[in-house]
Amino acid sequence: MRGAEAIAERPDGSRVWFAPYPTPLRDEAGAVIGAVNMLVDITHRKQAEERQALLSSEVNHRANNILAVVQAALRLTQAPTVEAFRRVMEGRIGALAHAHNLLAQSRWTGADLKRLIGEELRPYLGGDQPRARVNGAATPLRPATAQCVAMIFHELATNAAKHGALSSPDGRVCIEWRAVTPDQLELAWTESGGPYTEAPTRAGVGTKVIRAAVSQLAREVKFAWNATGLACEIRLPLPSGAQTRPEFFVADC
């Protein structure tokens, strides 16, 4: 039989996938007098196929998840005009697209927190006097966490640009994080130099989006509207075995 695949058990009990290539040996009259059989080890190919199947399943799962996030954003988004609604949704979907690109680069194994934040705050990080500072080590996030973090920082950056520190020439934003337990990260967003802020009488859409994103991760978020600007603390899950450096907080932030 050719074109088949089977599993062979070795004398030590281990098993391998193989493809057989038997060839009959015939005498001068054409009668079969024997055969030569070659068994080709295809274990690596089968493992690659299994990984591909797992990856396809993961991508499908993440696609369904990101569509659920978009649906939630649609339900929460309010705007006075269709054009304003379009701009808000473009920004939120764009944040998810940044996270999606980072996840695709890692073959959906995760995304780096520092790069994710950098994508959202890119306009404020460059120049001689950057408006934003990011203090923290490269930290891997699970795909679902990365998507939620992208939405959270998009909302924080948008709010800061409209009403907070980034709306003022002297305003600054600092983002820093540290691992508080082996599986939990504490992240702080602190604004300074912006207009005076006070706690709103009712939760805005941005706040609702942030709380909804954090709730998907079964974690918590705290807001403080200080005179110097908004401060936000968020707890995020860390993947098991994630490595971060201990020197997170920098004084000049």
N, C-alpha and C positions, 0 to 999 in steps of 0.2 A: 504494500500500500504506500502510495506517495501522496503528498499534499495533505497529510494528516498531522496532528499535533498530539502529543501524549506526555505523560509524566513517567519518568524512570526512577526507580528506587535503588540507591546505591547500597553496597554491603554495609555501610555504616548507618544506614537508616535515613540518610538525607535524600531529598527528592529534587529533581530538576526537570524543567520543561525541555522537550526535544522534538525535532522534526526528523522523521526517518527517510532515508534515501536508499532503499534496497535495489540491488541490480542482480538479476539471475545470471548464472553461468551455465552455458549450454555446450554440449559436445558437437561434433561435426554433423550429427543427424538432427540437431536441434533440440534434443532432450535436455531437460534441466538436470544438471548434475551438482548444482550447488548455488550459492549466492554470496554476494558481498553486500554487507549492510553498513551504511554510515549513519550515525545518529548525531545530528547537529544540535549543540546546546543553544537553546533560544531563551534561556532564563532572563537575560538582560532585556531582551525585546518584550517579553511578557511583563516584566516589572515596569518598563517604560509605558506600556499600554495601560497598566493599572494606574500609574501616576497620572496619565493623561485623562483617564476616566474620572479620577478623583478631582482633578483640576477642573474639568468640564462641569462636574456636579457643584463644585465650589463657586465657579463663576455664575452658574444659574441661580444658586442660592443668593449670592451677593446682588445679582441683577434684580431679583425679586425684592430684596431688602432695600435697595436704593430707590426702587419705584415706590415702595411703601413710605420712605422718607419724603419723596417728592409729593406724594399724595397728602401727607401730613402738613407739609409746607404750604400746599395749595389751600388746605382747609384753614390754616392759621393766618394766611396773608390777607391783609386788608389794605385798600388804597382808594383814594378819592376818585381816580380816573383809571381808565383801561391802560393808558400809557404808563402811569405810575406803578400799576400792578405788574406790567410787563418788566419794568426795570428792576423791581424788587425780586421777582421770580428769576430773572436772568442772573442776578447776583447770587442767589441761593443755589441755583443749579450749577453755576460756575464753580462755586466752592466745592460741591460734590464732584464735579469733573476733575478738579485738581487732585482730590483724594483718590479718585478712580485711576488717574494717570500714575500716581505713585504706587498704588497697589498693583497695577498692571506691570510696572517695571520690576517689581519683586515677585512676579508670578502669583500674586494674591496670597503671599505668605504674611504680609503686613506692610505698614508704612511707618516711616520715621517721624516722630513728633516734631523735631526741630525743623525738618524740611516742610512739613505740613503747615506749621505756623509761618514759616518764611514765605510760603506761597501767598498766604492771605495778607501779610504785612509788607510785601515786597516794595510798594511805593514809599513806605516810611522808613525803610532800613538803610538806604543808601545816602550818599552825599557827605559833606563835611560835618553836618550836624544832624545825624539821624533822629527821627521823631520817635522811633521805637527801638527797644533793646530786648534781646532774647537771650536769657541766661539759663543754660541747661545743657546737659549732655545729649548726644544722640540716643534716643529711646524708642524701641520698637513698639508699635501698637497693633493690636489685632485689626483685621479688616473692618469689622462692625464698629469698633471704637474709633478708628480713623475717620470713617464717614461722619460719625456724630461730632467728632472734634472739629472737622472742617466746617460744619454748620455753625457750631458754637463760636468759633473765632471769626467767621464771616459776620455773624450778628454783632459781636463785640466791636469789631473794627468798623462796621457800618455805623453803629450807634456813636462810637467815639468821633467819627468823621462828621456826623450830623450835629450832635449835641454835646459831645464830651471833649476830652483833651485834644484830639486831633482836629477839632474845629477851631482851635486857637493857635496863633503863631508860636506861642511859647509852650504849648502843651506837649506832653510826652506820655508814652505808654511803656510799661515794663512788664515782661512776661518771664516768669521763672518757675521752676518745678523741682521736686525732690521725691524720692521714693520713701514713703512713710512706713510701708510694710513690704514684704517680698512680692505681694500681688496688688499693691495699691500705690497710686501716684497722687501727690497733692500739687495742684497747679494754681498759681496766683497771677491774676491780671490786675495791674495797678495803674491808674491814670493820675497825672499830676500836671499842674500848670494850666488847666483848662478853666472854663467858666464854673461858677458855683453850682453845685448839684444838691438836690435833696430827693428824698424817697418819693416816687410817684404815688399818686392817690390810687391808681389802678395799674395792673401789670400791662405793659405794652406788648405788641406782637413779638418783638425781638426777645423779650424776656420769656414769653411763652414758648418760643421756638427753642431757646436754650434749655429751659426746664424740661421740655419734651424730649430733647436730645439726651440730656443727662439721665432722665428716667428710663430711657431704653437700656442704659448700661447699669441700672439698679444702683446708682451712686447718688451723690448729693452735690448741691451747688448753693453758695451763699453770696448774697449781694450786700454791699455797703455803699450808700451814697454819701461819701465824705465831702467836706467843703473843697478839698483839692481835686476831687474827681471820683469816678466810680472805682470800686475795688471789688473783685470777684474771685472767690475761691472755689475750686472744683476738685472733686475726687474722681479719679479715673482708674479703671482696672489695668493692671500690667499682665502681659502674658507670662506664664511660668518660665523661669530661667532667664528673664530679661536682665541685661546687664546695663547699669548706669553708673557713672562716676559719682563720688560723694560730694565733690565741690560744686554745688549747684548755685547757691545764692552769692551774688557779687555786690559789693557795697555801692558801686557807682550806678546801680540800677535805680 
